[in-house]
Each structure stands twice: as structure tokens, then as C-alpha cells.
Amino acid sequence: MTAVHPEVEEEQVFVDRAYALFDKGLADTERSVGEYRPQHASTARALQRALDILRDSRGSGQLVFGKMQRDGETSYIGRRRVRDEDYNPVVIGWHAPAAQPFYEASPGEPRDLSLKRVFTEEQRRLVRMFDEISLVAAADAATDGLGELAISDALLNELERSRDGAMREVVATIQAEQFQIVRHPLDGVVVVQGGPGTGKTVVGLHRAAWLAFNYPQLRRAGILVVAPSTTFLTYVSGVLPSLDVTDVDQVEIQALYAGEARVVGADPPEAARVKGTESMAVLIRRALEARVGWGDDDLVLSLGADRIRVSAEDLHRLLDEARMRDLPYAEGRDFVRNALAALAANKHREDQQALGRPVRANEATIRRLSAFANAVDRMWPSFTPEEFLRSLYGTQSWLVAAAEGVMTVDERARLFRPVTDSVANEPWTEADLYCLDEVAGLLSRDRLTYGHIVVDEAQDLSPMQARALARRCPSSSFTVLGDLAQATGLWVRDSWAELTAHLSDGSESQAEFSLSIGYRVPAPVLDLAARQLPLASPDLVPPRSIRDGLGPPFVVYTEAEVLADTVVHQAATTTEGGLSTAVIVADPWFDEYLQVLTEGGLVPGDGRDGDFSRDVTLVPASQSRGLEFDAVLLVEPAAIAREADQGPRQLYVTMTRCTQRLGVVHAEPLPPGFEAYRAAPAASADEPETRPLSEDSDSGSRHRRETLGPDHDRMDDLAVLIDRLSKSDREMVHALVRRLLTDAEQEHDEGNCTQ
């Protein structure tokens, strides 16, 4: 790439024409909508939708971002399709099949493209042009030390752009391995396993847009994007509208349940784990079935001086028939109510005829009897999900019967919760929401469903959460995004098979893709963060990074009394360089540090509430997944690890939220994985001691492993393993090492004597 591309003016002429045609199309659509009369309501609605999309598109990103030449033909690729006055294509929409070669070709594998050019524009003016593939570049593509992978200037330029508090669409720089996933067929479950910075979230959102454009039936059936939290949803919610997709629903997973319960309490981890298991679904179903029944007594209904008697045997037969129909609970109750009214009316008619008396009641009359209503409630009680679950939690005998054979005594005991004075005062927890959703699914099938669901950060989903998702997608068509190494909650898995089994019955196709290239997290940061993975599981593998960012991580040690002041100083220093900065703290520290940073004059964004509009954002560690900032300042890693269910995994997540620089500020001893850093106190908060990876590290080095070397990595891992041993075992290892060193010295001395 040159400072000014020689063809920039020529390409600007084309871009100007494309925008002129786009503006004309918008004006024509506005005029057409205005000219239609009320009798053309359906056409007017379609045109109004097109008009809304065009209006939204006007300010939501660049219109033309690419050009390709293939077999002598030139095509321009853009965010949306543009046609000329004769309806000939001028710009191909990125989601069209004709655009596929643009994404599949790369500098290392140009396919049959003779040119692949990527544009960057600002305010409709071209500011950069990158020729990823040309006749020269295609024959001389650099691999940048990553095997066959060639990284384009356009991609690197996009990666070096500062984060602005919201995820952006990257439709211009989607890589071939990512585009393969984006355009994978609709049917079945697609799992995308990807480490930090591999672009799995962007892939999932662009896949949702691609499916919406290429499968018209999904526009009718609906597409749902599910995020792990409100914070994360706020961060990603602008991507789909910027791709001209406005009719895809986006929600945080806690909002799936639409009942009256609101989360006001918190379960101990042991109770939350029990409530999230598939066994909980079995217990709920059993408990609901246990409420259906009748005793050995007959039902007697009074009609003045007359009596209607329905035998217990007839009532049991009626209930058996209702159960055999396998209806949702509420529909089963309706069946029982209607069948019982018909049965009682027939009995009354037969009895009256046998006695030569007039028939005094029909089915409608019988249904109005209070004794009849009481009998139906006894046979098949009516509940709201909240009424049912709070009663179940608060009734020991009911729990004992329902849990038999599926839960241990201790597991069942963790479910008991005394009933409060009202449903409104029940201390509902997040785990309760998915139990309530399970109950609601048994009571009624009346729920909103979708043709496809994209679920992000899925590695922490419980089986009950997965079941809630499955109920909303009858076709079992899912895109599942996540990273097993970043599982920080109660549901750590070695593979995706157990989770996908809850989303599908196995009859649909399943595909799993792995994204192995880290595009956004700098290599020195990823190398340091990867030291946490052996502490969590020996089988976890981090992605490879393609860039260095602003150098190795730095660590600042200070005294506990001035830790807060040091954090303020380091955050201010980082933002002075123009970097958007996240200060990540242990969850219990959040309120304190929100006040600390505010009083320090930084006025931070509240990451807990999704405010990413400030130069500095304070983020609780548990809500940092999926977020990106130029720089991250990690406060007291030991506290973050201590407060998490999966300490090393939580540190791995928090350390990999940066795209340029990672800093660590601490007063406590650093947790395992940071052995390359020496511990010495800083002189003051204004002059903290900043330490690179090692005393002899080179801040300009490309990778940490180049500074320390692979042997140093292995020694650190060995030191961690030795620290895990008991005191007696460590003494034995130390004695063995001393003996080996003594033998080696003796051999060395003997060798010198021989010489």
C-alpha cells in the first residue's frame, strides 16, 4: 500500500456514482410510498419497510468497501445492493452468492482473482485503499511467520483502529475461515469454538444477517440473538442494524422468561448448580404430575334436592384419558373440565330419566357450580409458574417425592426455601428464571418461537438454560458461539457435545468449527494470559495471535494503602495516549472503585449498566466476557481469581479484553501464572515500579516467548506444579534436585581433572 493509491480518484468517481444511485433509490421509494392509496395496504407496508431500511442505511456505514476482478470482469462489493436506472447491478450486496469469491480469496490463496481491493471511506470520501491481491501480490504473498496464513493490510488497519465502546460490523474484512461459517447452511446446530479475539461474536452476528438475507422464510419465522448479559447486549446491539438487518430480535438470556418474577436474590453456588441440572427438569415434571389425581371417594354435586354422583372409578378413567393425550398442563385441565361437565350432565340426565323427573341442568349449568369448580381444582389444579415453583420449594414432602431417584438428599435439601407471604416478595434468583420457564413450558405451549437462534458466550450455559432456548426453536436450528477455555461459571465442559444434546434431539445435522487465529488480542498479552490455561485444564489451547499491539504487558506493584491512587494514576496515563481503557475489578470491589475513579476526576462509564461511552470504563470481572477495549488495567488479579468460581479461567478472560495494551496493578502477591514478574514495592503512587515480563525483557520484542524462550515457559509451568505438592512431597523433590546438581558438579569437576 502506498500513501496515496494511484487509482484513488478513479475509484472515488465510482463511489460517488454509487451513492448518487442509492440516494435516488431512497427518493423514488419515498415518492412511491406517498402515492399509494389505502386500498393498497399490503404493498404500502412492503414499501414502507423498504423505505425504513434505506433510511436507516443512509447513516450506518460505508456503502462500497471492495472491488474484485475475475476473468476480466470487475465487481464492486458493498453493504447493500445498488442498481442503476436500468436495474443493472452496480454494487453487489456482501451477502449475495456473487460476492462469495471476494471473501474466500486471500493473499496466500487468491483463487482466480487478479485483484481484490478494500476501501476505507469517511463521510463518503475514500481515505485508504488496500490491494490485498494483485498480479504482483498474488505471486509474492507474505506469510508473516504464521505458516500459510497471510494477513492483509486492510485487516491490520481495521484491527489497529481504536475501540469506541461498541462492536462494529467488519463486513469488509471478514476472513475466509470466518466467511465459511457465516454462509454455512441453515439446518441443524452449528458450533463455533473460538478463543479471545478470534472474531466468533462478529461471525455469529454476520451469520444472522447472511441467513436473514438468503433464507426468506426466516424473515417470517424470525431470528433471535441471545447475549449472556445486558452489558454484552449493549456492546453488540448495533452490528445488525448497521448491516441493514432490523427485524432480528436481540435479548439477554435472562429476558427469555417473560413472567412476573424478577431477580432480587442470589443462590449459593451449590444451589444454583442443582437448579441448572437436567435433573431439575425431571423433578419439576414429576412434581406437576403429582398434583393431578383423585382419591377413593365419589364426586357428589347438588342441584337443589337432586344429586349428581360421579364414581371415583369414572373420575380415574377420565384422568387416565387426559394423561394419555399428552397435552400441555393447561390444555389438559381444559379437557378434564369439559369432560367432567359432560360426564356429570350425562349422569344427571340418565338418573332423572330413570326416576321420571325433568332434567334440571346441562353442561353449562354444571360448570357454574362451585362444587364442580372445586372438584376440577382438586383433580387438576391451576397455577401460575411462580405459584407452582414457590410452593414446590417450600413443601418438603412434595420435594422428597419428586426428587426420589434423580437427586441426592443434599441436592434436594439445597432447593428448600421457606414460602414468603406473597409471590411478589419471593427472593427469585437467576437460576429460578429457567426453572420458571420450564414450568411455563409444561403449563402451556403458547410461546414466541423462532426459525433460528444465535447464542453467544454459550460455554457457561446450564442444561436448563439450553432447554429454555430449545423450546423457542422447534426446528433446532442454532448457531452456538463460545470458548470452552473461557467457561467461568458452574458448567465447565471438555466438549460441546453435552450442551448441544440439550438443544437438539440429534436427528438434525451438527457441525463444529474452530477459529484458531486471534485477530484482536496482542501476542504478548495472549502469551501471558495463556499461562492460566494449564491451571484450569491441561487440554486447553489458546489461539495464535497475528499482532503485537503496543508491546508486552506491564505490572505495577504498590502498597495496599495507595492501591486506589495508583489505579487512578495508571488509568489516567493510559487514556492520555488516546486509548479507550477498561479498569477491571473483582465484582465486590465495583462500587468502591466507581467512587474512586470518579473522585479521581476520570468520570468512568459504568460497565455494569452497559455505559461504554467514556474514555475509561469500570467493568466487573464477571461481566467482561466478549468486551473489547484498546487497553485493560487489571486491578488485583488475586482478588479477581479468589471471587470467581473458576479463578484461572476468569483471569484468562479479563486479561484478553484488550486490543493494544494490558496493565496489571496489585498489592497482594500475584496468583499462579505470573511467575515471570518479580515482586518489589513501588516508591509511590506517582512513581510506581513498572515491570515488564522479566528483568532482561525487550519491550520491543515481537512475542513474549521470544523474550523468555520456550525453556523458560516450561520452567514456569514446572514451578507451578511443584507449588501444588504437599510439603513433604516438595521436600522430596528439592532433595532430588540437590542430589542431581551435586552429581552434575562432581562430573564437571572430574571432567576438568581429566583434561
Order of alpha helices (4+ residues) and beta strands (2+ residues): alpha-alpha-beta-beta-beta-beta-alpha-beta-beta-alpha-alpha-beta-alpha-alpha-beta-alpha-alpha-beta-alpha-alpha-beta-beta-alpha-alpha-alpha-alpha-alpha-alpha-alpha-alpha-beta-alpha-beta-alpha-beta-beta-alpha-alpha-beta-beta-alpha-beta-alpha-beta-beta-beta-alpha-alpha-beta-beta-alpha-alpha
